[in-house]
Amino acid sequence: MTNSNKKIQRLVEIAQLYYEQNLTQSEISKRMGVSRPLVSRMLNEAKELGIVNIQIRLPSEGSTGLLDELRNKYNLRGGVIIPDANVENTTNLQIAAHILDLLFGLSPAPLNIGLGWGYILGIFTKYIEKTEIKQKIDANIFPLIGNSSVSNRDYHSNEIIRVFAEKTGATPFYLFAPAFLETEQEKRLYEESESFKSIDNGWKQMDTAIINLGNYPSVPDYATATRFGDLLSVRKAAGRMLCYYFERNGVIIESESDHTIQVPIPQLARCRNVIGIGSVALQPKALVGALKTGLLTHIITAESVAKQALETT
């Protein structure tokens, strides 16, 4: 490989780390063993050589039209439809970035906010960690579900709450319990604890909930075999919100073996704002099923997902 080719490869590698993997320039400098100013110069050179092509797109008329169609069809009050970028990671980052914008735009301002977990909320957490947030939130913030045993931070509710509170100035409340308990007795015992009562009180006063929308089957599988057996397959589950699974017609699938610690559906239904967040990977049937539950008041997702959902009966 010539020196010129090696340089191009180096520029491509750094551009991928910055634009696709969302590493900061400081993180890249440590990984590559170069100075941060050199990283900045190499990113500029990548743009000059056409390796990186940045397109700035305002929400298109098509995207606005899609949101209007969803609002009319599913009685939504608002949301954001994000035009698809060439790279899925970029679109997901834009979806995550609009969560705070939507939250700040709510009127009246939220006082008690519940926050879920999942892949797109993990991206949101990483985004706000790296972003200077000048506008603060005078509100309580608490998890909508217990913590997972998987190593991925996207499913550690308390960690998501901690970062959100530190960056926005919200007052955090933590849920010290696993998401999935093995027996009904274990669940009842935990629900008698002071820790749970504090969170349950927050759920009852909650005015805004931010929840990740997902597919079925999902990764991780949220202990579905233990909680549901083959019920999800038999009922043809279309997707999930938090760890509630639903059919394509929006009916929530319930199981006597489901001992999950998460906000009860009736309390979610009473919430003034329920914001559903769907990544680029969200399947149309999952979005349609979520909308048909009647729980969502706002939606943030990609243009491609919204368009396919409207075409799905």
N, C-alpha and C positions, 0 to 999 in steps of 0.2 A: 504493500500500500504506500503510495507517494505521500510526501508531507502535506500536500494540498488535500488529498483524500482524508488523511488523518485529522486535519483541521476541521473539515466539513463534518466528519463523524462526531468530533468533539462538540461542535456547535449543535448538532442534532440531539446529542445526548443531553446537553444542558437545557436545551429548549423543551425536551420531553419532560425532564424533571420539574421544570418551572410551570409549564402550561398544562401538562397532562396529569402529573402527579401532585401538583399544587404545593411543591416545596418552596420555602422562602429562599431568597438569594443567599442568606447567611447559612441555611441548611445545606444548600448546594455547594457553597465554598468549602464547608467542612468535609462534605462527602468527596469532593473532587480534589481537595488539597490545594486550592487556589484562593486568592483573595476575593472578598466580596465585590470590590470595584471591578475586578477582571470579569467576574460573572456578569455584572451589569453590561460591560462593554461587549461581551460575547453574545448576550441576548440581543443587543442592538444590532450587532453584525449579522446575526441570524435573520433579523427582519430585513436588513438591507440586501442580503443575498437571496431573499425570497423563501428561505427555509421556514420562516414563520410568517403567516399571513393573517393579520388581525382584522376582523370585520366587526364594526360597531353597528348593531341593529337595534333600532327602537321597536317596541312591540308593534307588529304589523296589523293592518286592518283585518287580515284573516284571523289573527290571534284574538283580537278584540271581538270579532264576530263569533268565534268559537266559544268564548266565555259567555257572551250574550245568549247563545243557544243553550249552553249548559244551565245558565241561570233560569231561563224560561222553562226548560224541560224538567229540572229537578228542584226548583224553588230555592236556588242558592241566592245569597245576598251579595256575594262578591268573590274575588280571587284574582289570580294572575295566571295567564297562559304564556309560557316561555317559548319563544322561537327556538327550534332545534339548531344547535351548532354542529360543526363537522365532527366534533369529538364528543362522545357521550359524557365524559367526565366534565367537560366545560358546561354542557347543558345542566347536569346535576348540580354543579356549583352555582349556576345562576338561579336554579330553583331554590337552593338552600339560602342564597343571599337575599331572596325576596321575602323570606319568612319574617325577618325583623321589619322590613318596610311595611308589610301588611299589618303586623302587630302594632307598629307605631301609628298606623293610620286608622285604627279602630276607634269608634266613638260610641259611648264614653270610653275613656281609657281603661284597660283591664286592671283589676285590683287583685284578682286571684287566678293565677295561670297554672294549668296542668300541662306537663310536657311528657310525651311518650318516648319511645326508643326506636331503633331501627337504622337501616343503612343510610337513608337520606338525612336523618337527624344526626347521624354520626358525621356526615359531611358538614352539616350546619354547625356542629360543635367545633370542628377543626377550623371552619371559616371564621367564626367569631373569635376564636383564640388568636388568630393572626390579624384581626381587624380592630382598628381603633374606633370604638363606639362612643360618640360624643353625647348622644341622647340617652338618658337613663330611664329606667322603668321603676316607678314607685309602686311595686306590687309584690305579693307573695308568689313564690314559684315552688312547685312540688311535683314529684313523679306521679305518673298515672299507673305505673306497674312496678312490681318488685324487680330485683336484680337477677341477671342471668349468670349462670356458671361458666359461660363461654369466655374465652380470653379477649375477644373483640370488644373494645371499649364502647362500640356503638350500642351494646346491649347492657351497659352498666348504668342504670337509671340515675343513681346518686352522682356519678361522675359527670353526666350530662347536666344535671342540675347545678353542680358545683361550678362548672365552667360558665354556664349561662348567668348565674348569680354574680360571679366575679366580674364578668365583662359588662353587665347591664346595670348593676347596682340593685337588682331585685333581692328580696329576702328569701333565702333558701330553707326548705324543709325537706328532710330526708326520710326515705322509707327503708328501714333496716330489716328487710325480709327477702328471701328468694322469691322469684316470680312464681315458681311451681312447687307446690307442696304435695306430699304423697297421699295424704288422707284428709278427709273432711274434719276430723278431730284436730289435726295440726292447724288447719286453717282457722277453726273456731278459737283455738287457744291463742293464736297470734292476734286475732281480731279483738281479743279482750285486753291486749297490752296497751299501755299508754302511748307507745310509739305509733301504733296503728290508729288509735283514736284521734291523734293529732292530724294525721294525714286524711283520715276519713272526714274530719271536720272541714279540712281544706277542700276536699271533693264536693262537699255539700254547699260550700260557698263559691265554688268555682264559676267564673264567668267566661273563661276562655280556655279551650283545650287545643293543643297542637299535637296531631297524631300522624304517624307514618302509615301509609296505605301499602299493603303488600299482596303478593300473589299466593296462590295455593297450587302445588306444594311450595313451601318456602325454605329458604336457607338462612339461619339454622331452622330446624323443623319444630322448635318450640315444644318439645316433648309431646308431639301430637299423638303418637302411638299409645302412650300412657293415659293421656287425657281423653282421647276420643275413640281409640281402637280403629275400626274401619268406618266409623260413622261419617267422617268427612268425605271419604270416597263414595259411600253409598248415597249421601245427600248431594254429591257433586258440588263441593265447596268451590266458590269462584275466587275468593280472596279473603283478606283479613284486615282488620284495623286493631292496633294494639295486638292482643292475642285472642280476639274474638273473630271467629270465622263465620262467613255468611254465604248464602246461596246467591245465584245470579239475580234472583228477584229481590234481594235485600234482606231475606229472613235470616236472623242470627241462628246458628246451629248450637244447641245446648247439649251438654253431656253431664250425667250424674257423677262422672269420674273426673270432672274438671275442677281442680282445687286451686286455681290461679288467683294470686293476689293482684288485682287490678281494679280500676274504677268501675263500679257497677253501671250497666247500660242505662238504668233509669236516671242516674245522676248525670251521665253524659248527655242524655236526651234533654235535661232541664237546662243545660249550659247555653248561654246566650250566643257564644261564638265557638264553633267546632271547625277547626281548620285542618283539612286533610291534605297531606303532602305526598305526592306520588313521583317517583323517579322515572327516568326514561324507560326503565325496564318494566314498569307497571303494565300488566296486561289489560286490554280493553274490558274484558269481562270482569276483572277485579275492580276497575274504576266504576263501571256500571253498577255492580253489586253494592259497592260502598255508597254510591249516590242514592240507590234505591232504599237503603236502610232509613233514609230520612233524617239521619243524624247530622250530616254535614251542612254547614252554613257557608263555608268558603272552601275553595280548592286552589292548590298551586301544583301545576304539573307541566309537562312538555306539550308543545303544539301537536306533535305526532300522536301522543297518547290521547289527548282530548278529541282529536279528529277521528281516530279509530273507535273511540268509545261512542261517539255520536252516530257512527255508522253501524254500531252493534245493537241488535234488538234485545 
